[in-house]
Amino acid sequence: MIDCREDTKWTVYIHIVPKELSGYDWDKYYVGITGQKPEQRWRNGKGYIGQVFYNAVQKYGWKNMQHDIIAENLTQNEAENFECIIIKTL
């Protein structure tokens, strides 16, 4: 399939801290988008240095979190809209 839309390199992803690890009665989520390859963006958690989410990476450990790609090959506008929908849903 050929995608003729402009700028279709964006990905929506989610990092999940399981409730068993967090000590809460619910999972903790971080939803994000990137125009890079997700692994380059994440850099095993080091891609978040200087951001609030990095505190969670240090506290719970990158390997203890679940990392899921929700959608890929989106335009930036599609990714931003989808990110908002997921955040509101969670």
N, C-alpha and C positions, 0 to 999 in steps of 0.2 A: 504494500500500500504506500502510495506517495502522499505526503502531507504538504500541501501547497501553502499553508499558513506561514506567515512571517514569524521568526523568533520562537520556534517550537522546541527550545532546549531546556525548559524549566521543569523542575521536579518538586513535588510536595512530599514531605516526609514527616515521620513522627518518632520521637524517642519516648520510651515508656519506662518508668521506674515502677516495678511491681509493688503492690501494697504490702506484700510480705517483707519487702526490703525497706520500704519507706516508714513503716510503722503506722501509717494511716489506714483507715478503713476503705480506701480507694487507691487506684493507681494514680500516679502523677504523670502528666503529659507535657511534652514540648513539641509543638508543631512548627515547622519551618518550611521555607522554600529556598531553592538555589538555582542559579543558572550555570553552576559548575557540576561536575560529576559529584554525587553525594559524598563519596569517600574522600575526595579532595577537600570538600567543604568541611567535613567532620574532622578529618585528621585524627581519628581515634580520640576525640574529645578536645584536642588542642586547638581546633578551629573556633572554639568558643572562649578562649582566653580573653579577658576583658569584658565579658558579658555575664549577666546574672546567672544564666544557665550553667556557666562553668563551675559555680559553687556546687550545684547538684552533681556534676561530673566528678568533682573532687570528693564529695561526701559519699556517694553511692558507688562510684567506680564505673568507668565506661563499659567494661565487659559485663557488668551486672545489669545493664540496661538493655532493653529490646529496641532495635532500630529497624523501622519499616518504611519502605517506599510506598506511598499511597497512590501517586499518579506521576506519570512522566510524559515527556514530549508535549508539554503545554506551552502556550504563550505566557509571557510574564503576567498579563492581565488575568488570564484563566487561573494561573497558579495563585495569584494574590486573592482572587475571589474564592477559590476552593479552600485556601488556608483559612480565610475568615469563616466560612461555613463550618469547617471542622472544629475550629476553636469554639464557636458558638454552640455546636452540638456537644462537645465534651464539657 
